[in-house]
Amino acid sequence: MFALAPRPASSDVRLVIIRYLIVNVVRPSISMSEVSRAVRTAFPLCELTDWELCDLIARSAIDAGFAIEFDGAGS
């Protein structure tokens, strides 16, 4: 019998966002769609809506000192 993959907690998603920003972003601003795609790839079972995920990304990025490019991540 196969075990179902656990659904990620918001704190796990936030940790992945911060790690992604630290490792992959070399500019002072981030692309919402780029980070959103990375999170969805890391957590395919993430139940956050696109709106909720973008809100979490924005809050995490601002807390980490990044500027944000709102480039249609929910599209």
N, C-alpha and C positions, 0 to 999 in steps of 0.2 A: 504494500500500500504506500502511496506517495504522500508525503507530508506537504501541506500547503505552506507556502512561504508566508512568514508573518508580515503584516502590514506595518509600514514604518510609522513611528511616532513623530510628531512635529519636531521634537528635539533632535531626532535622528536626521530629519530632512534639513533642519537648520545647520547641523554640523556638516553635512555634505555641502551645503551652500557656502559656508565659511571656508571650508577646505578648498572648494573649487575656486573661490575668489582669490585666496592666498596663492594657490599654485598656478592658476591659468590666466589671471587677469594682470596684464602688464601696463595698462592705461589707467588713469585715475577715474575712468567711468566704465560702467559695465553695460552689456547688452542683456536686457531682460529675456529676450527669446533664446539667446545662447545659454544662459544659466538655466532657464526653464527646461530646455532640451536635455541638458546634462543631468538635471535632477530626475526627470522622467526616465532617462536611460538607467540611472542608478537605482531608481525605485519605480519599476513599472506598475506596481500595485498601489502606488500612492493614491489615496482617495481625495486629496485636496483638489478642488476645482482649479482651473487656470487662474481665476481671479484670486483665490486664496493663496495659491503658490506664488503668484507675482507679488502679492502683498508681503508674504514671508521673505521673499528674495529682497524686496525693496527695504524692508525693515532691517534685515541682516546686513545688507550692503551699506546702508546709512550708518548703522552701528559700527561697522568696520572702517568707515571713512571714505567710502566710494561715492561717486556721483552716479546717477542712473540715466540710461537712455531708454525711454519708453518707446519700443520699436515694434509693437504689435505681437507680443509674446503669446497672447491668447488666440491668435489667428490660426 
